[in-house]
């Protein structure tokens, strides 16, 4: 089935101001609810959410070279990498930019402890200046030297990741518009993949098409390399390789794409490659995966708990249960986000209870692959929770040839 979708126009600058104001207000709402003086954010996804300032996001995921301080009742200060203050120009939610103090080992070498102490003194001064006597500070990631230095400064450290995950849960209309742009880019990349798929090309060659479209359209990166073909589709979680795709293969992939404006598009599809018709087993697996997605999506409405979802979710065949996906569904925004619902088998070990709320965006997952089977099918849809139930955000078509029954 050919893919067709109207290309949206660029977002107006006033829309971005609204998005930034909403997101910062959400962060501060969570800080106030926990009686924190503020938060320090190193994770570039959290920093982007709170400030909309970005710089070398993938590199700073593993090098703590920039961070921000968000005071609950005062300024927002970005501490940026060497000579990068200009990157926050024009962002009205950033009140000040200072040079970052790099005390991670690559930058500090044997001086980690001393430089962490200097960093902590500056952060503690901000807490004392803007915290009104409150020394409770949330921080998302902090190595031991930094945590110890803050403690010596009299700062009480709390979990900043909880603050940001809870802030990011409910999307504004502006965020949904940005996510829609990212989805459009991702699905056009998927369409290019579908058009290009022929026997004889490598998995990596096919996977590169999605990257090219995303980057060309202003997207940012792709979080995983989850594309596999033929016998490599079972079990799941095999990364794209030099394997040559054969006539009659299934090709399964998970986009995990960070698109324009930093919004995540987490869609999975399984294609059939080549001439001829899919065999009966391929069709059976695909139909079960599609049924699972539809069944579990129909359960989604405000007020439903993660435990309810786990207990009421689609019952997989016994021979597919051991290869099940890690979750039934999960939140999505600037990346995969809170909350998630596990399978019933996993509640006690990995589950927790949370309730679905209007304004959440979620990804509904399916992987069907028999233990010892030749192939597997991965499908996933991105949805918005509304007051009435849920609305599909991802619109890329399923494979007619792999459906033994009419959709």
C-alpha positions, 0 to 999 in steps of 0.5 A: 500500500503506498504511503501518502501524507500532506507535508505540514508547514514549518512551526511558527516561532510563537508556537515554540515560545508556547511550548517552552513556557509550558515545559518549564512550567511543568518542571517547576510544578513538579519541583514545587510539589516535592518542595525542591529549591530547584534541579540540576540537569545533565541528561541532554533530553531533560535539559532540552525539555526544560530549556530547549537549548541543545548542543551535541546531544549524543556526545553529552549523553556520555560526557557531562560537558553541559548542564543547567540549573532550574530554580523553582522560583528564580532563574534558569541558567545553562552551563554550556561547553567551551565557547558555546554560549551563543547556542542559547541566543533567542531562547527566552526561557534561558536567563543566563549562560555560564561556562560549564565546569567539566569535572568528568574524568576525560576533562579533569583527569586526576583532578576530578575531586578538586574540580567537582568541589569547585562545581559544587560550590557554584551550584550550592551558591545558586541554591542558597541565593535562589532557594529561600533557605531550602537546600533540597536539590533535585539532580538527574545524573551525578557521579560520586565525586559530585554528589559527595561535594554537594553534600559537603556544601550542605545540599540535600540531593534528591532524584531529578529524573523522577521530576522530569519524567513526571513533568514530561508525561502530559503533552501540550497542543504545541508539543503534539504539533511538533511530534506530528512533524517528527512522525511525518518525517519518520513515516516518509523515511519508512516509505522510502525504505519500503520503496527501496527494499529489494533482495540483494541489499544489506540490512545496513543499506536499508536502515541507512535510508531512514537516517538520511531522510531524518537528517535531511528533514532536520531530525537529530538521531536514531536511538537504536539499530533495530532492523533485522531480516530473515532468521535474524528477526527471531529472537528480537533485539538483533541490530542491523548488520551486513546480512544480505536480505533474501527474496521471501524474507521478513524485514522487521524494524523499530524506528526509535527516531529522534526527529525534528524538534527533538521529538521521538517517533517509535514505530515498528513495522515488518515488511515482506521482501521480494516476489511471490507470496508470504508463507502461511507461518509469516502470515500467521505471525503477522496477523497475531501481532496485528491483533495484539496491537489492535486489542491492546490499543482498544483498552486505552482510556483515561483512568486505566492502570498499568496493572489493569493493562497487564492483566487484561492485555492480549493473550499471546500463544504459549510458544511466543510468550518466552520471546515476548517484548519487554513491555506492553506499552510505554510513554513517548515524548523527547524519548521513550518515557514513563510510564510503562506496562509490563506483561502479567508475567513480569509485574512483580519483577518489573512492573509498577502502577500508574494510571493513564491520563488524557494528554499522554502519548504512548507506544503500543508494542508487539513482537511475535516470534515462536521459540525456535521459530524461523522468523518474527514480526515486530509491530508498534503504534504511537497513540495519543490518549484523549478524554474519550479513549485514544487516537492514532498518531502513526499512520503508516500502512500495514502489509496487505500481503501479510494479512490472511484476514482483511484489516 
